[in-house]
Amino acid sequence: MGNATDLPITEHATDTHGVTLVNFALFDLVGLQLSPRMRDLGKITMGRFGSRAATERSWPLAGRLLTRRFDLDLIAEQFDDLLRLAGSIKFGQATASLIVGKLSASSRQNAMAAALKESA
């Protein structure tokens, strides 16, 4: 977002330092793909929708990495605000760097930041 180019950017590659829950969620919300190179993948906490057993059956190799269950209720409560946030970024009302900085620094007490991090 905000790059001065005529090329249609649909995917962004980054190394480990660019991997945050906020980045993953925002990329998804604005319809882009974040493709990070992640060091120590086995040490990263990733989320799942269903039970641990069902996830491991569905994805025998990756399922054991999906250790945290998403809080879908929190995401649903904040979904309208998350869409407004994504629209603000996509249509240039707010810069992505400002939003990422503010939300990454937010505590879990900020419901929208918590829902965004939860949806990643």
C-alpha positions in Angstrom: 0.0 0.0 0.0 1.2 3.4 -0.8 4.1 2.3 -3.1 4.7 4.6 -6.1 4.5 2.0 -8.8 2.2 1.0 -11.6 2.8 -2.6 -11.0 -0.1 -4.6 -9.4 1.5 -5.8 -6.1 -0.4 -8.8 -4.8 2.3 -10.5 -2.7 4.9 -9.2 -0.3 8.0 -11.2 0.7 9.8 -10.4 3.9 12.3 -12.1 6.3 11.6 -13.1 9.9 11.7 -9.5 11.3 8.6 -8.6 9.2 6.5 -11.4 10.6 4.0 -10.1 13.1 0.4 -11.1 13.7 -0.7 -7.6 12.8 1.0 -7.8 9.4 -0.5 -11.2 8.6 -4.0 -10.0 9.5 -3.8 -6.7 7.7 -2.5 -8.3 4.5 -5.3 -10.7 4.5 -7.9 -8.0 5.2 -6.8 -5.8 2.3 -6.6 -8.8 -0.1 -2.8 -9.2 -0.4 -0.5 -12.0 0.5 2.4 -11.9 3.0 5.0 -14.5 2.2 7.6 -14.5 4.9 10.7 -16.5 5.2 10.4 -17.7 8.8 13.3 -18.8 10.9 12.7 -21.4 13.6 9.2 -22.2 12.3 8.8 -24.9 14.9 9.0 -22.3 17.7 6.3 -20.1 16.3 2.8 -20.2 17.8 0.2 -20.6 15.1 -3.6 -20.8 15.3 -6.3 -23.3 14.3 -10.0 -23.2 14.1 -11.0 -26.7 15.2 -9.9 -29.1 17.8 -6.2 -30.1 18.0 -7.0 -33.7 17.1 -9.1 -32.7 14.0 -6.4 -30.3 12.9 -3.6 -32.9 13.2 -5.8 -35.4 11.2 -6.4 -32.9 8.5 -2.8 -31.7 8.3 -0.6 -34.5 9.6 2.7 -32.6 9.0 1.6 -29.0 9.9 -1.1 -29.7 12.4 1.2 -30.0 15.4 2.4 -26.5 14.7 -1.1 -25.1 15.1 -1.1 -25.0 18.8 -3.4 -22.0 19.6 -7.2 -22.0 19.0 -8.6 -18.8 17.5 -11.1 -16.8 19.6 -13.8 -16.5 16.9 -16.1 -14.6 19.2 -13.6 -11.7 19.7 -13.0 -11.6 15.9 -16.8 -11.5 15.2 -17.3 -8.7 17.8 -14.7 -6.5 16.2 -15.2 -7.5 12.5 -16.9 -4.2 11.4 -14.1 -2.2 12.9 -11.5 -4.4 11.3 -13.1 -3.9 7.9 -13.2 -0.2 8.4 -9.5 -0.3 9.3 -8.7 -2.3 6.2 -10.7 0.2 4.0 -8.8 3.1 5.6 -5.5 1.5 4.6 -6.6 0.3 1.2 -8.0 3.7 0.1 -5.2 5.8 1.6 -7.0 7.4 4.5 -4.3 6.0 6.8 -0.8 4.8 6.1 -0.2 1.1 6.7 3.1 1.9 8.6 1.2 4.1 11.0 -1.5 1.5 11.6 0.9 -1.4 12.0 3.1 0.6 14.4 0.1 1.6 16.6 -1.5 -1.8 16.6 1.7 -3.7 17.2 2.4 -1.6 20.3 -1.2 -2.0 21.6 -1.9 -4.0 24.7 -4.4 -6.9 24.8 -6.8 -4.4 26.4 -7.4 -2.8 23.0 -10.2 -5.0 21.7 -9.6 -4.2 18.0 -5.8 -4.8 18.2 -6.5 -8.1 20.1 -9.0 -9.2 17.4 -6.6 -8.3 14.6 -3.9 -10.3 16.3 -6.3 -13.1 16.9 -7.4 -13.3 13.3 -3.8 -13.7 12.0 
